[in-house]
Amino acid sequence: MRTYGKYLSATKRLGKKAGRTLYQTSPGKHKMKRVNVRVNTGSWTLFGTLAQAHGVSRCYLFNYLLWLEDVGVGDSIVDTMNEGVPTFHRSYSYILQVDLVNNEVTRKLHCRPVSHFYALDYRDWFPS
């Protein structure tokens, strides 16, 4: 999240249709490998919010981040995205707007403050 949090909140949506959630494609005969990951509650909630705002499942977003890391995107954006400023906003609001009359669904992610980011480190939340 430190490497890609700001990138995910600033990039275009991964899922094209706001009314649907995009899931990863089936690997066919090849089975996906199970990966166990322990994530603190705040990071998991933020990760889920970013996945919903992008219109994708958490699993899809996790696979997408693994792919970005595999092709080296993290190394190329970490200095640009995080240089001189903290990694996260103070608060995130995810809004799902359903317009029944026009049969439209809109997903929005509002970050506050808009121009500043704050570093969140779960180690600061608990005494040593």
Sequence and secondary structure as in RCSB ss.txt:
>XXXX:A:sequence
MRTYGKYLSATKRLGKKAGRTLYQTSPGKHKMKRVNVRVNTGSWTLFGTLAQAHGVSRCYLFNYLLWLEDVGVGD
SIVDTMNEGVPTFHRSYSYILQVDLVNNEVTRKLHCRPVSHFYALDYRDWFPS
>XXXX:A:secstr
 TTTHHHHHHS  SSS TTS B     TTS          HHHHHHHHHHHHHHTB HHHHHHHHHHHHHTTHHH
HHHHHHHTTS SB SEEEEEEEEETTTTEEEEEEEEESSS  B   GGGTS  
